[in-house]
Amino acid sequence: MIRNLLLLFVVSAIAIACSTNAVTGRSQFKLLPEAELQQMAVTEYQSFLSSNKVVSTSNNRDAEMVNRVGQRIVGAVTNYYRQNNLASNLEGYQWETKLVQSDQANAWCMPGGKIVVYTGLLPISQNEAGLANVMGHEVSHALFGHTNERMSQTIAAQYGGSIVDAFMANKSSGTMRQLFGTAVGLGSQLGIMAFGRNQELEADRYGMIWSAMAGYNPQEAINLWQRMQAQSQGNNPPEFLSTHPGPERRIEQLQKHLPEAMKYYRPMGTSK
Ligand SMILES: [Zn+2]
């Protein structure tokens, strides 16, 4: 009887935690309150900035570019959410973009809109449109609650029924902070591969759409992955390419979604 009740509790907790994403239409398992995650993100973001070297935008073209691309992507996202009556989904977002000095080829966006690009990514993203596609990808992880999903899975497995309580009580504990860091992609060699397979493909697809809306050619996402693939065929393939989904699979999926993104593409400098 108690076991059945417990089972009922777990099942209903899971049912409550399942929601459909308004943009992607995908059903998601998310246990953590978004506002709490955003609060945690602000703390982690500040702590990250104070222990890393932020590149100033004054007289630095790369930092200016990162800033500009960030603003355009955020502008596109905001318009899209407004036009589709989804503006409430962006509640609590306080967007910010920084370029940080680091050899790592990484970038991430935390829940609530704190975006960081590492200087080590720029040789791979190569041009402004390439960067836009990566940043659009990272922003999608935040928008679609991928961090929440990843944390929820881990916390559910570890804490069972008292999941949210456990999170609230331990929010500033080392374990939770580490879990958050992993779920954001803070420590990964390449932020564009930090998440699960479906999440990565979803972020790739919408990364192209936001880029196109922001005036950047979505084809650059494919060019980027072709560069990665070329690297992976050398004698010394970067380790991050051994994780899923592989470049081939991503290119195939990006090609499939390119026509959709092209519908939104207005090259910069053209009207309408
Ligand atoms: Zn990713």
Residues whose N, C-alpha, C, O or C-beta is under 5 A from the ligand:
A	BS01	ZN	G191 I192 M193 A194 F195 E200 A203
